[in-house]
Amino acid sequence: MTVELQPGESQESLLKRFRKAVTKSSILSEHRKRRWYVSKGELRRKEKKKAIRKARRRAQQMQSEKGWL
């Protein structure tokens, strides 16, 4: 990731642009994800648990909207 210093630009604004570019490109989150090796089976189990939690949350939200709880 590179950011060029524009004429008349302060170091603070350059740093701010750099941080924004890094977060937009999601370099840090990708690095954090790949910090440790996760097997395919473990990844599938994690995704399945995540989907179950998401479905439960969605069901609870639908119930609260309809006034069932």
C-alpha positions as CSV (number, residue, x, y, z in Angstrom):
1,M,0.0,0.0,0.0
2,T,1.5,3.3,-1.0
3,V,0.3,6.9,-0.6
4,E,2.0,9.8,-2.2
5,L,2.5,13.1,-0.3
6,Q,0.6,15.8,-2.2
7,P,1.9,19.3,-2.4
8,G,0.9,21.3,0.7
9,E,-0.4,18.3,2.5
10,S,0.4,17.8,6.2
11,Q,1.7,14.6,7.7
12,E,-1.4,14.0,9.7
13,S,-3.7,14.1,6.6
14,L,-1.3,11.8,4.8
15,L,-1.4,9.3,7.7
16,K,-5.2,9.6,7.7
17,R,-5.4,8.9,4.0
18,F,-3.1,5.9,4.4
19,R,-5.2,4.4,7.3
20,K,-8.3,4.9,5.2
21,A,-6.7,3.2,2.2
22,V,-5.6,0.3,4.4
23,T,-9.0,-0.3,5.9
24,K,-10.7,0.0,2.5
25,S,-8.4,-2.6,1.0
26,S,-8.9,-4.8,4.2
27,I,-5.3,-5.8,4.3
28,L,-5.2,-5.9,8.1
29,S,-8.3,-8.1,8.5
30,E,-7.0,-10.5,5.9
31,H,-3.6,-10.7,7.7
32,R,-5.4,-11.4,11.1
33,K,-7.4,-14.1,9.5
34,R,-4.4,-15.8,8.0
35,R,-2.2,-15.5,11.1
36,W,-2.8,-19.1,12.1
37,Y,-3.6,-22.1,9.9
38,V,-7.2,-23.3,10.1
39,S,-8.0,-26.7,8.5
40,K,-10.9,-26.9,6.0
41,G,-12.9,-29.0,8.4
42,E,-12.5,-26.5,11.2
43,L,-13.4,-23.7,8.8
44,R,-16.6,-25.6,7.8
45,R,-17.6,-26.1,11.4
46,K,-17.0,-22.4,12.2
47,E,-19.1,-21.4,9.2
48,K,-21.9,-23.8,10.2
49,K,-22.0,-22.4,13.8
50,K,-22.0,-18.9,12.4
51,A,-25.0,-19.7,10.2
52,I,-26.9,-21.3,13.0
53,R,-26.3,-18.2,15.3
54,K,-27.4,-15.9,12.4
55,A,-30.6,-17.9,11.8
56,R,-31.4,-17.9,15.5
57,R,-30.9,-14.2,15.7
58,R,-33.1,-13.7,12.6
59,A,-35.8,-15.9,14.1
60,Q,-35.8,-14.0,17.4
61,Q,-36.0,-10.7,15.6
62,M,-39.0,-11.9,13.5
63,Q,-40.7,-13.1,16.7
64,S,-40.2,-9.8,18.5
65,E,-41.4,-7.9,15.4
66,K,-44.6,-9.9,15.4
67,G,-45.1,-9.7,19.1
68,W,-44.8,-13.4,19.9
69,L,-42.4,-13.0,22.8
